[in-house]
Amino acid sequence: MTETQNFIPIEDIQDGLVYLKDGSVTLVLSTSAVNFGLLFETEQMGIIDSFARLLNSLSFPIQIVIHSKRLDVSTYLHTLDQAINAQPNPLLKNMSLNFRKFVESIIKEKNVLDKQFYVCINVTAPELGVLPRNIADKSKKATTILSPRRDHLVSQLLRLGLKARQLPTVELVKLFYEIYNPPENGVQVMELTNLAPVTQIIPAPKPAVTLTRLVINPQTKPNPDIYQPPAPKPQPSTPPPGPLSVSHLSPPFVVEELAE
């Protein structure tokens, strides 16, 4: 009886690398996405130019994979109902109801898809040579070749506004398991761990220090523990200005005629 594993091209998954039966090794990068349609025309031209530079800078082949999955949002709607019933604020409750109606209208019109984007970097068996016989030797040589390629591709994707990271072994096993073992109805339950919680109004905390007015009774003795500003020094009294005397005036100018 033929086993299912005979039809799978994967030999092993270790150290964040996928070892294929043809002797090649693959590294998988998970990347973010950008909504190209909502950008301005100048921004779109900038992304196209950066993507063209990325392709021209490559000296090795890459593979871009888009993995789409249908989502079942019934669990999310149930969570929204619980949050709406527990919402004490009437304004937020009304807004949550409108959001729930909006989600229901989208479900009726279109299928809700979850798309994941991956970039695969491969090193072929001729590049590895005939020396590595076991997985350990092959992993060491494959890492030496794939690491510079990964770093170059991550830096080029960053110019496009995309963040990329290498998938570890656990996520690689989960990814290929979902690919080769899809759900029976083709719908995957929506995970609620990646969703933001429903907004709630939280009252602002009261200030820890309250300002009070300090009133000092002049009949009581001052407390040395309380800082008191020094009293202003009395200014010397000046007599009111009287009539100007002749002595205060400057002497008049004298004009003399010079004799020739």
BELMO-V635326 format. One record per backbone hydrogen bond with DSSP energy under -0.5 kcal/mol. CO is the residue of the C=O (numbers start at 1). NH is the residue of the N-H. E is the energy in kcal/mol with one decimal. If there is no record, write none. Layout:
BEGIN
co=CO nh=NH e=E
co=CO nh=NH e=E
END
This chain:
BEGIN
co=3 nh=6 e=-1.0
co=4 nh=7 e=-1.7
co=5 nh=8 e=-0.9
co=7 nh=9 e=-0.5
co=9 nh=21 e=-2.4
co=12 nh=19 e=-3.1
co=14 nh=17 e=-2.1
co=17 nh=14 e=-1.7
co=17 nh=19 e=-0.6
co=18 nh=20 e=-0.6
co=18 nh=26 e=-2.5
co=19 nh=11 e=-3.3
co=19 nh=12 e=-1.7
co=20 nh=23 e=-1.4
co=24 nh=20 e=-2.5
co=25 nh=123 e=-2.6
co=26 nh=18 e=-2.7
co=27 nh=121 e=-2.9
co=28 nh=167 e=-2.4
co=29 nh=31 e=-0.5
co=29 nh=119 e=-2.4
co=30 nh=165 e=-1.7
co=31 nh=117 e=-0.6
co=34 nh=36 e=-1.4
co=35 nh=38 e=-0.8
co=36 nh=39 e=-1.1
co=40 nh=44 e=-2.5
co=41 nh=45 e=-2.3
co=42 nh=46 e=-1.8
co=43 nh=47 e=-2.1
co=44 nh=48 e=-2.4
co=45 nh=49 e=-2.3
co=46 nh=50 e=-2.2
co=47 nh=51 e=-2.5
co=48 nh=52 e=-2.1
co=49 nh=53 e=-2.0
co=50 nh=54 e=-2.0
co=51 nh=55 e=-2.2
co=52 nh=56 e=-2.1
co=53 nh=57 e=-1.4
co=54 nh=58 e=-0.6
co=55 nh=58 e=-0.8
co=61 nh=122 e=-0.7
co=63 nh=65 e=-0.5
co=63 nh=120 e=-3.2
co=65 nh=67 e=-0.5
co=65 nh=118 e=-2.9
co=66 nh=68 e=-0.7
co=67 nh=116 e=-2.4
co=69 nh=114 e=-3.2
co=70 nh=188 e=-3.5
co=71 nh=73 e=-0.7
co=72 nh=190 e=-2.1
co=73 nh=77 e=-2.3
co=74 nh=78 e=-2.1
co=75 nh=79 e=-2.0
co=76 nh=80 e=-2.0
co=77 nh=81 e=-2.1
co=78 nh=82 e=-1.9
co=79 nh=83 e=-2.0
co=80 nh=84 e=-2.5
co=81 nh=85 e=-2.3
co=82 nh=86 e=-1.5
co=84 nh=87 e=-1.0
co=86 nh=88 e=-0.6
co=88 nh=90 e=-0.5
co=89 nh=93 e=-2.0
co=90 nh=94 e=-2.1
co=91 nh=95 e=-2.0
co=92 nh=96 e=-2.4
co=93 nh=97 e=-1.9
co=94 nh=98 e=-2.0
co=95 nh=99 e=-2.0
co=96 nh=100 e=-2.2
co=97 nh=101 e=-2.1
co=98 nh=102 e=-1.9
co=99 nh=103 e=-2.2
co=100 nh=104 e=-2.2
co=101 nh=105 e=-2.2
co=102 nh=106 e=-1.7
co=103 nh=107 e=-2.0
co=104 nh=108 e=-1.9
co=105 nh=109 e=-1.5
co=106 nh=110 e=-2.9
co=111 nh=113 e=-0.6
co=112 nh=71 e=-2.7
co=113 nh=115 e=-0.6
co=114 nh=69 e=-1.6
co=116 nh=67 e=-2.9
co=117 nh=31 e=-2.2
co=118 nh=65 e=-2.8
co=119 nh=29 e=-2.8
co=120 nh=63 e=-1.8
co=121 nh=27 e=-3.0
co=123 nh=25 e=-2.3
co=124 nh=128 e=-1.4
co=125 nh=129 e=-1.6
co=134 nh=138 e=-2.0
co=135 nh=139 e=-2.8
co=136 nh=140 e=-2.0
co=137 nh=141 e=-2.0
co=138 nh=142 e=-2.6
co=139 nh=143 e=-2.3
co=140 nh=144 e=-1.5
co=141 nh=145 e=-1.4
co=142 nh=146 e=-3.0
co=143 nh=147 e=-2.1
co=144 nh=148 e=-0.5
co=145 nh=149 e=-0.8
co=146 nh=150 e=-2.8
co=147 nh=151 e=-2.5
co=148 nh=152 e=-2.2
co=149 nh=153 e=-2.2
co=150 nh=154 e=-2.5
co=151 nh=155 e=-2.0
co=152 nh=156 e=-1.9
co=153 nh=157 e=-2.4
co=154 nh=158 e=-1.6
co=155 nh=159 e=-0.9
co=156 nh=160 e=-0.6
co=157 nh=160 e=-0.7
co=157 nh=162 e=-2.3
co=158 nh=161 e=-1.3
co=163 nh=32 e=-1.5
co=165 nh=30 e=-3.0
co=168 nh=172 e=-1.9
co=169 nh=173 e=-2.3
co=170 nh=174 e=-2.1
co=171 nh=175 e=-2.2
co=172 nh=176 e=-2.4
co=173 nh=177 e=-1.9
co=174 nh=178 e=-2.0
co=175 nh=179 e=-1.8
co=176 nh=180 e=-2.3
co=177 nh=181 e=-1.5
co=183 nh=186 e=-0.6
co=186 nh=70 e=-0.7
co=188 nh=72 e=-2.7
co=192 nh=195 e=-0.9
co=200 nh=202 e=-0.6
co=201 nh=203 e=-0.5
co=210 nh=212 e=-0.5
co=212 nh=214 e=-0.5
co=213 nh=215 e=-0.6
co=214 nh=216 e=-0.5
co=215 nh=217 e=-0.5
co=216 nh=218 e=-0.5
co=217 nh=220 e=-1.3
co=222 nh=224 e=-0.5
co=223 nh=226 e=-1.3
co=245 nh=248 e=-0.6
co=246 nh=249 e=-1.2
co=254 nh=256 e=-0.6
co=256 nh=258 e=-0.6
END
